[in-house]
Amino acid sequence: MQIPQQGKLLRIFIGEADQSEGRPLYEKIIELARSEHMAGATAVKGFMGFGRKSHMHTTKILRLSQDLPVIIEIVDAPDKISAFVAKLDGMIAEGLVTLEDSEVLIYRS
């Protein structure tokens, strides 16, 4: 699989506790990306953050959170990213989705 040099970076900001069909939402999104033959996807758990409601989520010992931030990043061709975003709309009840241009320098298996 090749990615054009001028790709798109999709970033999805959700919470660790977010669910879809009884499973963690980040797992469902990564599995959907794989089934759609996206070039790759990575989920990263944050240790501190807040969103639209300004509720602080942190790993600090005195404020253990069960809903830490999760960021999913996917880089692929612009047309594949656009088609993928359309499938995300019904899955994400709360969160943020961003899209930016990405210059692909190296993509090897």
N, C-alpha and C positions, 0 to 999 in steps of 0.2 A: 504494500500500500504506500502511496506517495501522498504527501501534503504539498500543496502549492507553496512557494516561498512566501507569498502574501496570504497568510491564513487569518483566522479569527480566534480570539481567546474568550471563552465563555466562563464566567465566574458565577457560582451559585452560593449564596450565603444563607445557611439554614441553621437550625438548632439540632443538637445531638438527640434530643428527645422527640423530634418531629417524626411522625409515622405515616406510612402509606400501606393500606391493606394489612395492618398489624405488624409491619416490619419497619425497621429504621429507614427513613426516607433517603438518607445518603446511600444506603445499599441498593435501594430500588433505582435510584438515578444512575449509579455506576453500572448496574446490571443492564439497564436500558441502553446506556451508551455502548456497552459491549455488544448487545443484540443488534444495535443499529450500525455496527462496524465502524464506530468512531476510531480515530487514530489512537486515542488513549484517554484516560480519565484518572484523576487523583483526588482523593478526599483527605483533607488535613484538619485535625482537631485543634482548635485554638485554646489557649489557657485563660483568656480574658476578652470580653467584648460586650457590646450592647447594640441594640437595634432600634427600630422605630419607636418602641414604647419606652426607651431609655432605661430598661431593666438591666442591671449589671449581672453578667454571668462570669464567674471566676472560679479558679481552682484553689483560692486561698483557704487555708485550713479552717478558719473560723466561719467561712461562708461557702461551704461546699455546694457546688451547683450540679444538678443532674441534667442540665441543659446547656452544655458548653457549645460555643460556636463551632460550626463545621463549614469549611470552604471546599467546594468541588471545582476543579479546574479542568477544562477540556479544550484542546486546541485541534482544529481541523480546518478543512476548506470552508469558505463562507457559505456555500449552498448547503453543505451537510450540517453546519451549525444552525442555520436558519430552520431547516426541517426538524432538527432536534428540539429547538426552543419551542416550537409549536406543540410538541408532545409533553413538554414540562408544565405548561400552563395549568392543567387540571390537577397536577400532583402537588404543587407548592401553595399551601394555604397562607403561610407566613414566611417572609424572607426577602431576599434581594437577588436579582439576577442582573449581571452587567455583561457588556460585550465590548471588546476593543480589538483594534487591529493588532496583528502579531506577525512579526517577521520570523519565519522558520529558518534557522541556520543549519541545524543538524537534526535528522530524524532517522535513526538506525535501530535495527533489532539485533 
